Amino acid sequence: MVRNGSGSRGGSRNAGGGGAARPVREARRPEVRLPELVPFADGELLPDGDYDGVAFDGLDLGGQEGIGARFLECRLTGCALDGTRLRSARFLDCVLEGVRGVGVEAAGATVRDVELVDARLGGVQLHGAVLERVVVRGGKIDYANLRMARLKDVVFEGCVLVEPDFGGAELERVEFRDCVVRRADLTVARMTDVDLRGAVELDVVRGLDRLAGAVISPAQLVDLAPAFAAQLGLRVVGA
């Protein structure tokens, strides 16, 4: 486990300590500007529903069927999503703030130009999903299933991720800033320009060998040394 990551900022982020190392490309953040919104008045989500410029405020959407639905320039604030089925749904230019729920089913979803703020989610299913230009800020997400997902230009900021599963996922320009990552599974994950230096706590339980393509701080490298030694079958014995 790593604590107290460097949390470095700035536009010139060098991978590793060598002066000739290639700078780490920073994630591009979403720029969400919502229009005047219309309150949701349909009662329940519909499969393949089309929601354009809609505000979902303080609603209980638990157990509803939004499979294949499209949310364009929408805001979800303080909504309950327990067991909500959103498989293959599309969230485009949206803000989700204070949403909460266990067992959200969003496999194969497309999440693009989205801000997820202060969410409290458990067991969210995002396997095979596509996340592009997404900021996850604050809140806590337990047991997120991101297996085989594609993450590009994603920033995790000031949040807590417990047992995230990135097995087989593709991560490109992904940043972890001032956040906690506990018991992450990176099995067969592929990483390009993934910046973990800002993680204040980092714990990888599987897939340490998949950190190629990521950048960590010198302090994180020291703290991860026992895990790397175990991965190599190396015994460290005092004289």
Secondary structure, 3 states (H helix, E strand, C coil): CEECCCCCCCCCEECCCCCCCCEECCCCCCCCCCCCCEECCCCCCCCCCEEECEEEECCECCCCECCCCEEECCEEECCECCCCECCCCEEEEEEEECCEEECCECCCCEEEEEEEEEEEEECCECCCCEEEEEEEEEEEEECCECCCCEEEEEEEECCEEECCECCCCEEEEEEEEEEEEEEEECCCCEEEEEEEEEEEEEEEEECHHHHCCEECCHHHHHHHHHHHHHHHCCCCCCC
